[in-house]
Structure formats: structure tokens, C-alpha cells
């Protein structure tokens, strides 16, 4: 199973917000930081706000922030909210069960079990768990050297 870029960018947005809890972040700064399309990220932010994962504040000085603490945001929930189609094969949705092998095939049941196991793992993980702990002194901040005359 492969996640879409949409979900990847949503996770990046959430991690960036979690890493900057004391302030609002802007779509522009996140897009620039990750080198992704600002317009694509804007749609993602709109959808995450609709899902009540983030809060958006419009206007000058506005931006985005998490609506809940990172510990309260489940990665399984984020992926369910951002992935458009979690059906791994055509026979998953009841409306499209057109396979002649369906009465004798265990592919659907096996893949359904695998998807449930996938989400069982993701449902144990929060956004906070996805964050790398920062230890003072371990991150080097580039220093700009200014040469005079």
C-alpha cells in the first residue's frame, strides 16, 4: 500500500505545526520549508480544518495551528481522513463486487485483514509519537559569517 502525496504533505503540515506550538505557522512558510506547492498545501489545510484537526486564522498575522495537542491526534485518523481510497482491490466495496471468483476467493478477506492490521498499528500512534525528540546541543544551527571591509 502506498500513501498519496496528499497524505504525505498533510503529515508534514501537522508535524511542522506540532514543532511550532507557540505560534501560528503559515502555508507559505511550510510550503517553502518542504519545497511543495503552496496551492496544493492550501487545499490540504482546508481539508484538515474541515476534519477539525487544525485551526485556521485568516487575515494579517493569521495562520494555522493544531486544534488539539499532538498526543491527541491519531495518525490512523489522519490517514483515514486524507486517503481518498483505501480499497485495495475492486471487490472491496459492496456496490462493485463484479468478480466471478468472489464466492470462492479469499483475496478480499485476506486483504481486509491486512488493512485492519495496518490501521491497528497506526491507531496506536499519535502525532507526538511521529516527532523526533530534540536534545539541546545536538542540532547545529548554521551561522552566517559577515565579512567587513
C-alpha positions in Angstrom: 0.0 0.0 0.0 1.3 3.4 -0.9 0.1 6.7 0.6 -0.7 9.6 -1.7 1.4 12.7 -1.8 -1.7 14.4 -0.3 -1.4 12.4 2.9 2.4 12.8 3.0 2.0 16.6 2.7 -0.8 16.6 5.4 1.5 14.7 7.8 4.3 17.2 7.0 2.0 20.1 7.7 0.9 18.6 11.0 4.4 17.8 12.1 5.5 21.3 11.3 2.6 22.7 13.3 3.5 20.4 16.2 7.1 21.5 16.1 6.0 25.2 16.4 3.3 25.0 19.1 3.9 28.6 20.4 2.9 30.3 17.2 0.8 30.3 14.1 2.5 28.9 11.1 1.7 30.0 7.5 1.0 27.8 4.5 3.7 29.8 2.7 6.4 29.0 5.2 5.5 25.3 5.3 5.4 25.1 1.5 8.8 26.8 1.2 10.3 24.6 4.0 9.2 21.4 2.4 9.5 22.7 -1.2 5.9 21.8 -2.1 3.2 23.6 -3.9 1.6 26.3 -1.9 -1.8 25.9 -3.7 -1.8 22.1 -3.1 -0.9 22.7 0.6 -3.7 25.3 0.9 -6.3 22.6 -0.2 -4.8 20.2 2.4 -5.1 22.8 5.1 -8.7 23.5 4.2 -9.5 19.8 4.4 -7.6 19.3 7.7 -9.5 22.3 9.2 -12.8 20.7 8.0 -11.8 17.5 9.7 -11.2 19.6 12.9 -7.5 18.6 13.1 -6.2 22.1 12.7 -7.5 25.6 13.1 -7.0 28.4 10.6 -7.0 32.1 11.4 -7.4 34.4 8.5 -6.1 37.9 7.9 -2.9 39.7 8.7 -1.0 37.8 11.4 -3.1 34.7 10.7 -2.0 31.2 10.1 -2.5 27.6 11.2 -2.2 25.7 14.4 -3.2 22.3 15.8 -6.7 22.2 17.2 -5.6 19.5 19.7 -2.4 18.5 21.3 -0.1 16.2 19.2 -0.8 13.4 21.7 -4.5 13.6 20.9 -4.1 13.4 17.1 -4.1 9.8 15.9 -2.1 9.0 12.8 -4.7 6.4 11.8 -7.4 9.1 11.9 -5.3 11.4 9.8 -4.7 8.8 7.1 -8.3 7.8 7.0 -9.2 11.5 6.6 -6.7 12.1 3.8 -6.6 9.0 1.8 -9.3 9.0 -0.9 -9.5 5.3 -1.5 -8.4 2.6 1.0 -10.0 -0.2 -1.1 -7.1 -2.4 -2.1 -9.0 -4.4 -4.7 -12.1 -4.0 -6.8 -14.2 -6.4 -4.8 -13.9 -4.5 -1.5 -16.8 -2.1 -1.9 -20.2 -4.0 -2.0 -21.5 -2.0 -4.9 -18.7 -3.1 -7.3 -18.5 -6.8 -6.5 -18.5 -8.0 -10.0 -15.8 -10.7 -9.7 -16.9 -14.2 -10.7 -14.4 -15.7 -8.3 -15.8 -13.9 -5.3 -17.7 -16.9 -3.8 -14.5 -19.0 -3.9 -11.8 -16.4 -3.3 -10.1 -15.4 -0.1 -8.2 -12.4 -1.5 -10.8 -10.0 -0.2 -10.8 -11.4 3.3 -7.0 -11.6 3.5 -6.5 -8.0 2.3 -9.3 -6.8 4.6 -7.4 -8.4 7.5 -4.1 -6.9 6.4 -5.7 -3.4 6.2 -7.2 -3.9 9.6 -3.7 -4.8 11.0 -2.2 -1.8 9.2 -4.7 0.5 10.9 -4.3 -1.3 14.3 -0.6 -0.1 14.2 -1.4 3.4 13.0 -4.2 3.8 15.6 -1.6 3.2 18.4 0.5 6.1 17.1 -0.1 9.8 17.7 1.3 12.9 16.0 3.5 13.3 19.1 5.0 9.8 18.5 6.0 10.9 15.0 8.1 13.8 16.3 11.8 13.3 16.8 12.8 14.5 20.3 15.1 17.5 20.1 18.0 17.5 22.5 19.7 20.8 23.2 23.2 20.9 21.6 22.5 18.2 19.1 21.2 20.4 16.3 23.7 22.6 14.6 22.3 26.0 13.6 24.2 27.4 10.6 25.9 30.7 11.5 26.1 33.3 8.8 29.5 34.9 8.7 29.5 38.6 7.9 32.8 39.9 6.5 33.6 43.5 7.0 35.6 45.7 4.6 
